[in-house]
Amino acid sequence: MTDMEPITVEIAYALPDRQKIIEVLVEPGTTAYVAVCKSKITDFFPGLDIETAKFGIFGQALGNKGTKAPKEHVLHAGDRVEIYRPLIADPKAARKKRAEKAQAQAQSK
């Protein structure tokens, strides 16, 4: 397997005000986690904790719904590993709050 050509993958992370996509050459058989480590993306985002961050490949979260965890998911040429930020608010609670606000505004008219 050592005489196989390296593959190119991308590592992507975004904050509300900036983003970074890094191309990385990795050996075939490299996992998503190892590719993220190799990208050194934390040099650009020092507050990013890759040990606790959630990863995905083209919008499909790793580690649930039948996908392997980042430390087990083997990448293919052209894959883009996305590093997700933690949610600030629970989506269900935020929707409920918006609905209550809209209902209160409708009643006050």
SULQUIMO-V989447 format. One record per helix or strand. SS is the DSSP state (@ for helix, = for strand). FROM is the first residue (numbers start at 1). LEN is the number of residues. Records with the same first field share a line. If there is no record, write none. Layout:
SS: FROM-LEN, FROM-LEN
This chain:
=: 7-8, 19-8, 31-1, 54-4, 60-2, 74-1, 80-5
@: 32-8, 41-3, 91-17
